[in-house]
Amino acid sequence: DQFMPAMTVAPNGAIGVVWYDRRHDRENLDIDVYMAVSTDGGESWQRNKRITTESSPIPPLGPNFDVVRPCYMQDYRDIVADQNNFYIAWGDNREEGRTWETLAPMPTPREATINVALGNSVFVMGGINLGFGERGESRSLERFDTRSGRWMSLKPMPTGRSYGAAVGVGMSLYVAGGQSARYGGVSSAFERYDALLNRWVELQPMPTARTDLGLARVDSKIYAMGGQNCVVERTCGTTLDVVEIYDMKTGEWSRGTPLPEPLAGFATTVIGDKIYVVGGYARSGLFSTRIGGKRTVWEYDPARDVWAIRAALPSGRLWPIASFCGDQLVISGGLSDQGFSLYRRNAWAFDTANSEWNRVPSPKIDR
């Protein structure tokens, strides 16, 4: 089907027509936008040009006006022209109704928190206290219930810290490293929170104290990766490539194959049985002031203890936010690759099955 056309005539007499088109779908449902141009008053037409870069499925949102065969698409499209260009606007559904929703704010405002999801809850730990006259790391532990939309304060962490990392395992949270004082050193603390009993247990510390690290869990092992061995200031700090592995069965630490490059301030997530490391930065040495955001997406195979380049980010990021949805690696937020300056809000999804990047809706807030 080709339907709902719109037409305009440019000042030089060129005619532009756009319409919805289903030629790419054998089922005659998915929608694209096409355009045709005539420069001789409609006597002849240039070859049809596809305007959309991907087809849109039928909107899942009601009301759907075709009850028997759901194939309706909104008629919000138009085309106008000036002496140089045609300008086209249309509605499609490539995002399949995906969007961001604003939820209840955290009870305690802070930055550089340690965050992890566990079941139907999101736990937010530590961070830097914000507010007039405040200094130092927070020990706060707050839980957001995704079903009720409410926050609850729980037993504080034994060690106040920011820029640490955490993973969820069963009914427990494992928290590692971080910055132990805002103007002090880094931490090797490794602690477990029992969500059922609301209590903390101190475990064997990491062999290497560090902040801005990554943490991931595959099967019964927890992988602590990279980080910075000093509070991130101009006067100190070395970026690490260290990978240390905690065996939850034995309670012992061991070494893994190092990261292919020293890295800190990156995002980590697990899809299937692989660990993905996204973005980050590296310091070149003492008094280094130039810190560029990394574009590499590294994939780690714990079974073979091997690292490999999986993809390159559309743009470099420091401190990006990463998670997963099915086989999609979803990335948003962070700072630009020009250093500690521009906030990033746009979001991308990497399809690990097809090795493709797709743009997804941007969060409402830069962070």
Beta strands, then each sheet from edge to edge (+ up, - down):
strand 1: 2-9
strand 2: 15-21
strand 3: 32-38
strand 4: 49-50
strand 5: 77-81
strand 6: 86-90
strand 7: 110-111
strand 8: 114-118
strand 9: 121-125
strand 10: 128-129
strand 11: 141-145
strand 12: 150-153
strand 13: 165-169
strand 14: 172-176
strand 15: 190-194
strand 16: 199-202
strand 17: 214-218
strand 18: 221-225
strand 19: 243-247
strand 20: 252-255
strand 21: 267-271
strand 22: 274-278
strand 23: 294-301
strand 24: 306-317
strand 25: 321-325
strand 26: 328-332
strand 27: 347-351
strand 28: 356-360
sheet 1: 1+ 2- 3+ 4-
sheet 2: 5+ 6-
sheet 3: 7+ 10-
sheet 4: 8+ 9- 11+ 12-
sheet 5: 13+ 14- 15+ 16-
sheet 6: 17+ 18- 19+ 20-
sheet 7: 21+ 22- 23+ 24-
sheet 8: 25+ 26- 27+ 28-
end
